[in-house]
Amino acid sequence: MSTSALRYARQVLLPEFGAEGQRRLAEARILLVGVGGLGSPAALYLAAAGVGTLGLVDYDVVDETNLHRQIIHGTPDVGRPKLASAADRLAAVNPLVHLELHDAAFDASTARRLVDAYDIVIDGSDNFPTRYLVNDACVLTGTPNVYGSIFRFEGQASVFAAGAGPCYRCLHPEPPPAGLIPNCAEAGVLGVLPGIIGTIQATEAIKLITGMGEPLVGRLLLYDALRMKFRDITLARDPDCPVCGDAPTITTLVAYDQVCETETPMKDEMTVDELQQWRTTGHPHMLIDVREPFEHASANIPGATLIPMGEVMAQLAALPTDRTVVVQCQSGGRSARVTAALRAKGYDAVNLVGGIQAWKRAGY
């Protein structure tokens, strides 16, 4: 028996799978958008199963706060690009898998080209702009979208844009108002939760490739870790859906960054490039970091004053009234809410769009 045949012997023994299932896996091309909490287990299990080509999209670096849930990365990888860390780990799991690494933002200019080059997309994103782009690109290219999301102790999974089934917009036609739903950095997440949902996503991808079983097309699987309960609800395609409906109004990809990240007027915001210019030129301002102490200790912008979000209103006396207060958090959600509260109190406050994540991406 060859090395490759021996590697996959236990799943080839399954009559529903067999040699034909393994052949289909070997010929498959799967794109994972994000190699974080959801992408980690999905990538590891798909590589172990023998998927021929795995495409990975990510441009973030490994942070210590990632390690309790993003199991593809280890302590020595902190500070490394996630793509490099993931590639090393996947090569160790299965060197027979071909990896295609896309060190770029998944945005309106790249999404359709990336998606169109693969058979299936696994959505491991952690933000709404990317989630809507994944959905729209999959619908426009006819590529199944294996969806997953997590929040605190709960997770969801489904298969969108497959056959006559619904898409993500049939469930959520438009992005939610900014600040309505906090991300993991703001609300927290149980470390094992993305492992469960990401593994479900890998399972659904394998089922789609091999034709086994009943995929989650037209069903939304809901998981509650605290009560250890699974349930699913039926989803129907919406004939009025703006992207997959009978008369679609969305026919090209649109960037949703400003729509989803903040609803603060532009005059209440600043970019990391603008902040860097202020710091370089000595423009008067005070930068406050409204994250928690452990987040600040892990990575911070030099000179930022740590005032956790829950303590800001009690420490108004520490804030200047003669210069701008720049408010920063992890990705821009918490800081947008603090900025609005400070402006209501009469402070000249601006939100740092994208937070320290944008600061890192800019290389500052």
C-alpha positions, 0 to 999 in steps of 0.5 A: 500500500502506498504512503498516500493510500495508507494515510487515508485508509480509515476513511476510504474504508467507509462505503459512503466514501471509498476510493472515489471520495478520496479521488474527489478530495484530491482534485478539490480546491477549497478557499479558506477566508481567514486562518483564525478561530474558525479557519484553524480547525477547518484547515487542519482537518481538510489538510488531514483528509487529503484535500488537494489544494487549500487556498488561505487568505489572511494578512494578520499576524499571530497575537497572544490573545489568539492562542486560546482558540486559534489552534493552528498557531503556537506560542513561538508563532506570536508576531509571525504572519498567520499565513506563514504559521498556518502553512508550516503547521499544515505542511507538518500535518500533510505535506501532500496538500498543495497550499496557495497563500494569499497575503492580501485583504479580502476586499471588493477588488480581490474577492471575486477573482479569489473565489472564482478560482476555487470549488468551495469557500469556507468563511472563517471571517470575524467581521461583517464587511468580509462576511457580506463580500464572501456571500456576494462573491460566492453567489455571483460566481456560483461557488458554495459558501460554507458559513460559520460564526461564533459569539461568546458561547454560541455558534452557527453554521450553514451552506449558502449559495449552493444549488437552489438554496438560500444565501446569507442575505436571505437570512440577513439582507443588510449589514447590522447597524455599527456597534450593535453586535460586538466582536470577540475582542469586545464580548469574549469567546469560549476557546473551544467554540470555534473548534466545534463550528470550524470542524462542522464547516470542514465536515460540510465541505467534505460532504459537498465534495464527495456527495455524501449525506445531506449538507446544510443547504437550506438549514441553519445549525445553531449550537449552544455550548452552555446547554450543550444543545444543537438545533437547526431551523429551515431557511428558504431562499428569498425571491426578493433577495438583493443578490440571489433573488429573482431580480437581483439588484446587487450585481457587482461587489461592494465594500462594506467597511464604512457601513459595518465598522462605524456609523459615526460621522466622518468628522468624528473619525480618523485613520491610522495614517492621520494619527501617525501624521499627528504623532510625527508633526506633534499635533496636540492630542491625547490617545486613550486605549479603551481596551482591557489591561490584558489586551493593552499588555499584549500590544499597544500604541506607544504613548496611549493612556489605558482607560478601559471602556467601563471606566472612561466616564468615571475618569472624565477629569483626566481627559483634556478639554484643550485638545483632541482626544483620540479613542482607540480599541482593538478594531474600532467598535468600542472606541466608536461608542466611547467617542460618541459618549465623550462628544455628548459630554462636549469633548473633542473626541475622534474614533481611530478607525480599525483600532490597533489592528489597523495600526498593525496592518499599516506597519506602525 
